[in-house]
């Protein structure tokens, strides 16, 4: 059967089903195939916090969205062109996100009366006109998979589980994806059970062949590779990129890296990834709690390593006292906060940017630290190196504010040349630094960085006192002197404020924009996509994005005062906007949502168009 092949410039696909249907694995494999073809990609995994929510229910729906194109893209897409719904719950949970005309592939085997009733369908939406206006493809995924595996020596349950591979095969055929890497992946994943390797490969090929032979899919699509800067790329998630950034920081600093961590969603993957890299001098310790984790990391820094601790918002709250101790000790420490929706336990697998106030101000006393935020999954690599650079050079804790959207999303990453990465080597104190040549002054500061000497315990002649009590300038002796305390508090603050960071760059192609959109962290993609659309419609708008939140770039005030209106979209209730108003006396316009989901470019486009036209 000869089928038409149609060229597309971009596609958004969402795989959705029960938590146990393998949607994250299916989406991940489709993404890997797409990355190998050379498309630009952006992904959005979305799954419940429960390990196994009740099957067939709305709370148990897990989805994976992938956006791929033949040009540079910034987001996982606003709305799917294709929805693969493995059951009624998946259809109902995602139908509102689909534009009219979208393709819907449904697993008809799961549309039983019992499953329909679980989500409130009195009549099957496949039959009552609910899906009029969409292109419906009813496919008996489960029974066709079981039938394809009838000759394989596996249980019916294992055969039914392979339906996600059937779906993956069908979509891989439909969008002309290469599949050799998926077959190799299955061989590795089920290496100890060759019967499952054979069954899953057979299910994948059955899905591919179904697409090739059925009359229901009369068109096959192609999306050409994107034009990218030459080099070697790999698809990478934010957590993986951040982990490799910490590895690279240790290599470039020629220091061991110590990670003290307590498992917490969505930061645990960093612990898992770093534990694989012992050969690069990485030590990972899964501590008994958050406080022990950061205490161990700070102890490692005292001992001459790059100390790191990873967590999410609830963990940062517990670590606050030890962060303050690190401020007083003036030792390098990297604290990674992969933000999630709160407060309290909140929604552990959903995204939010609501920890900014805690990162900037959430400690007792005057305890300033540096704060930076990556803007995309691949940027997590460079943000981790920058956090390490600041921590090591200025002997300070640095909070790296990632979030669930960046951490679990993925995109192509251009592998850098190792020699192009910054040199992070530090000089440890090796001899007394007092004027008499015999005394060691642990708080005698470098006049350029205001950092104190870093002396490894056991270095002869460099014995000194540490602890949380206030220290005397230069000598480090315990001091209750009012003037000394005032001096030390101001000096610690000045050390952070004097850290040189790159100027804030503004994207204003026309040079005549009156409205500036200022963002930070993971809002970069949606803001950038919305600004692109407005410019395509002939409207002038400027965009700037903050990576360094403490200290801020020196030119922020000048940039803000160059525009009539400043809009700050945030996934919180206006935390950066409050800081900007207070510090720069700019009447910033906040645009805020806390739904546990990232902004869409479409909603920002609508809001920004109104601001621009009324400016």
Secondary structure by P-SEA (a helix, b strand, c coil): cbbbbbbbcbbbbbbbcccccaaaaaaaaaaaaaaaacccbbbbbbbbccccccccccccccbbbbbbcccccccccccccccccccaaaaaaccccccccbbbbbccccccaaaaaaaccccccccccccccccccccaaaaaaaaaaccccccaaaaaaaaaaaaaaaaaaaaccccaaaaaaaaaaccccaaaaaaaaaaaaaaaaaaaccccccbbbbbccccccccbbbbbcaaaaaaaaaaaaaaaacbbbbbbbcccccaaaaaaaaaaccccbbbbbbcccaaaaaaaaaaaaaaccbbbbbbcaaaaaaaaaaaaaaaaabbbbbbbbbcccccccccccccccccccccccccccbbbbbbbbbccccaaaaaaaaaaaaaaaacbbbbbbbcccccccccccccccccccccccccccccccccccccccccccccccccccccccccccccccccccccccccccccccaaaaaaaaaaaaaaaaaccccccccccccccccbbbbbcccaaaaaaaaaaaaaaabbbbbbbbbccccccccaaaaaaacccbbbbbcccccaaaaaaaaacccbbbbbbbcccccccaaaaaaaaaaaaaac
